[in-house]
Amino acid sequence: MILRDATGADARAIADIWNREIRDGVSTFNTVEKELGAMKTAIASEAVFKVAEDDGVVQGFSTFGPFRSGPGYVRTMEHTIYLAERARGKGVGRALMDALEAEAKARDVHVLVAGVGGENAGGIAFHKQLGFVEVGRMPQVGQKFDRWMDLVLLQKML
């Protein structure tokens, strides 16, 4: 497996992974699929956008960006990580998070935040295994699949 910075050539694979979760999953409350052009723009403009590749196929991606606007939050970032279904349980997520944390530390980030859908028990457990601590649960702040969903906030001090 190769961990590397994403390029525009990865946009289709990243969008496919993300869109599957948008359509079918509970880890995001987003219901609008990522378009290829917008994905290429995001990759080009993001300071950090990593992919895990195996035999030339993108297995997952991770990124981080500002948690909130304003100078008081400049060293706090919220991250996103998604894996292709075939990559789950094989250490790809951990490897992507290790690379993301190393990049965050190099950029003097103090805290990484994860916002995980409350029904995504696997995502919550994954983050806790990596040293993230649950710091809040916001009941019924998201809506998807015709039901209200909780948001779980986890953080890790780097």
Residue pairs with C-beta under 8 A, 6 or more apart in sequence:
1 52
1 53
1 54
1 59
1 92
1 95
2 52
2 53
2 54
3 50
3 51
3 52
3 53
3 95
3 96
3 99
4 50
4 51
4 53
5 49
5 50
5 51
6 14
6 43
6 46
6 49
6 50
6 51
6 61
6 63
7 43
8 40
8 43
8 44
10 43
10 51
10 58
10 61
11 36
11 39
11 40
11 43
12 36
12 39
13 51
13 57
13 58
14 34
14 39
14 43
14 51
14 58
14 61
15 33
15 34
15 35
15 36
15 39
17 58
17 60
17 61
17 82
17 83
17 84
18 33
18 34
18 39
18 61
18 82
19 33
19 34
20 85
21 27
21 28
21 82
22 28
22 30
22 31
22 32
22 33
22 34
23 33
25 117
25 120
26 117
26 119
26 120
26 144
26 145
26 149
27 82
27 116
27 117
27 120
27 123
28 117
29 117
29 142
29 143
29 144
29 149
29 151
31 144
42 49
43 49
46 63
46 65
47 65
47 107
48 63
48 64
48 65
48 100
48 103
48 104
48 107
49 61
49 62
49 63
50 61
50 62
50 63
50 96
50 99
50 100
50 103
51 58
51 59
51 60
51 61
52 58
52 59
52 60
52 61
52 83
52 87
52 92
52 95
52 96
53 59
54 87
57 84
58 84
59 83
59 84
59 86
59 87
59 92
60 81
60 82
60 83
60 84
60 87
60 92
60 93
60 96
61 81
61 82
61 96
62 79
62 80
62 81
62 82
62 96
62 97
62 99
62 100
63 79
63 80
63 81
63 100
64 77
64 78
64 79
64 80
64 100
64 103
64 104
64 109
64 112
65 77
65 78
66 73
66 74
66 76
66 77
66 78
67 73
67 76
67 77
67 78
67 111
67 113
68 76
75 108
75 109
75 110
75 111
76 109
76 110
76 111
76 112
76 113
77 104
77 109
77 111
77 112
77 113
78 112
78 113
78 114
78 115
79 97
79 100
79 112
79 113
79 114
81 93
81 96
81 97
81 100
83 92
83 93
83 96
87 93
93 126
94 130
97 130
100 112
101 112
101 156
101 158
104 112
104 158
105 158
109 158
110 157
110 158
111 155
111 156
111 157
111 158
112 132
112 155
112 156
112 158
113 153
113 154
113 155
114 123
114 127
114 132
114 153
114 154
114 155
114 156
115 151
115 152
115 153
116 123
116 124
116 127
116 151
116 152
116 153
116 154
117 123
117 142
117 149
117 150
117 151
117 152
118 124
118 137
118 149
118 150
118 151
118 152
119 149
119 150
124 134
124 152
124 154
127 154
127 156
128 134
128 154
130 156
131 156
132 154
132 155
132 156
133 154
133 155
133 156
134 152
134 153
134 154
135 153
135 154
135 155
136 152
136 153
137 150
137 151
137 152
137 153
138 150
138 151
138 152
138 153
139 148
139 150
140 148
140 149
140 150
141 149
141 150
141 151
142 148
142 149
142 150
142 151
143 149
